[in-house]
Amino acid sequence: MLSYDYSHFETAMSVENESGLSMKDIDDARKDCQRLADKAVSQYKKAKEMASLRTDGEYKMQNFESQCKRILEKPEGERTINEIAILKEYRDENWRSKFYYEYDYNDDENYNF
């Protein structure tokens, strides 16, 4: 069992071999279990980070949209280069996608088993 940030990750496995188990077999199984628990912690951290970003995403999206509307009220000649870039991003059909943070415990880490 591995505890992290008030969450507990536990793995259990059995190892069998008709000719018996060596200490190396047992040690390799132990390492595989630990790798699974470590992977669970890593993915938990990533999921927690993405949940936090999702919470902020709605606010940031509304803030970005408000900022763009203020920029659009300015005459074109008075807009800064940064404001022009913001409007270009706003006109992109996929601008909302940068505020969505999806994560479903993807196997994005390189764990060798």
C-alpha positions in Angstrom: 0.0 0.0 0.0 1.2 3.5 -0.8 -0.3 6.6 0.7 -0.1 10.0 -1.0 -2.0 13.2 -0.3 -4.7 11.4 1.8 -5.3 8.9 -0.9 -4.2 5.3 -0.7 -3.1 3.1 -3.5 -3.0 -0.6 -2.9 -2.1 -3.5 -5.2 -2.2 -7.2 -4.6 -1.0 -9.9 -6.9 -0.2 -13.6 -6.8 2.8 -15.2 -8.2 2.9 -18.9 -9.1 5.3 -21.2 -10.8 5.1 -25.0 -11.0 8.7 -25.4 -10.2 8.6 -23.0 -7.2 9.5 -19.3 -6.8 13.0 -18.0 -6.5 13.8 -14.9 -4.5 14.3 -13.1 -7.8 10.7 -14.0 -8.9 9.3 -12.7 -5.7 11.5 -9.5 -5.9 10.4 -8.9 -9.5 6.8 -9.2 -8.5 7.3 -6.8 -5.6 8.9 -4.3 -8.0 6.0 -4.6 -10.5 3.5 -4.0 -7.7 5.5 -0.9 -6.6 5.6 0.4 -10.2 1.8 0.1 -10.4 1.4 2.0 -7.2 3.9 4.7 -8.3 2.0 4.9 -11.6 -1.3 5.4 -9.7 0.2 8.2 -7.7 1.6 9.9 -10.9 -1.7 9.7 -12.6 -3.5 10.9 -9.5 -1.3 14.0 -9.4 -2.0 14.6 -13.1 -5.8 14.1 -12.6 -5.8 16.5 -9.6 -3.9 19.1 -11.6 -6.3 18.8 -14.5 -9.3 19.1 -12.2 -7.9 22.3 -10.8 -7.4 23.7 -14.4 -10.9 22.7 -15.3 -12.2 24.7 -12.3 -10.3 27.8 -13.5 -11.1 27.2 -17.2 -14.6 28.5 -17.1 -13.5 31.7 -15.4 -10.6 32.2 -17.8 -12.7 31.6 -20.8 -15.2 34.2 -19.7 -12.4 36.6 -18.9 -10.8 36.0 -22.3 -14.1 36.7 -24.1 -14.6 39.9 -22.1 -11.1 41.0 -22.9 -11.7 40.4 -26.6 -15.0 42.4 -26.5 -13.1 45.4 -24.9 -10.4 45.2 -27.6 -13.1 45.1 -30.4 -14.5 48.3 -29.1 -11.2 50.1 -29.8 -10.5 51.5 -33.2 -8.2 49.2 -35.2 -5.4 51.8 -35.3 -5.2 52.0 -31.5 -4.8 48.3 -30.9 -1.5 47.0 -29.7 0.3 44.1 -31.3 -0.6 42.0 -28.3 -4.3 42.9 -28.7 -4.2 42.1 -32.4 -2.8 38.7 -31.5 -5.5 38.1 -28.9 -8.2 38.9 -31.5 -6.6 36.6 -34.0 -6.8 33.8 -31.5 -10.4 34.8 -30.6 -11.4 34.5 -34.3 -10.0 31.0 -34.4 -12.9 28.6 -34.3 -11.1 26.4 -31.7 -10.2 29.1 -29.2 -12.5 27.5 -26.5 -10.5 24.3 -26.6 -7.6 25.8 -24.8 -9.8 26.1 -21.7 -10.8 22.4 -21.6 -8.6 20.1 -19.6 -9.7 16.5 -20.0 -7.8 13.6 -18.5 -9.0 10.1 -17.9 -5.9 8.4 -16.4 -4.2 8.0 -19.7 -1.2 5.8 -19.9 1.0 8.6 -20.9 4.0 7.6 -18.7 6.7 5.2 -19.8 6.5 2.4 -17.3 8.3 -0.7 -18.1 6.8 -3.9 -16.8 
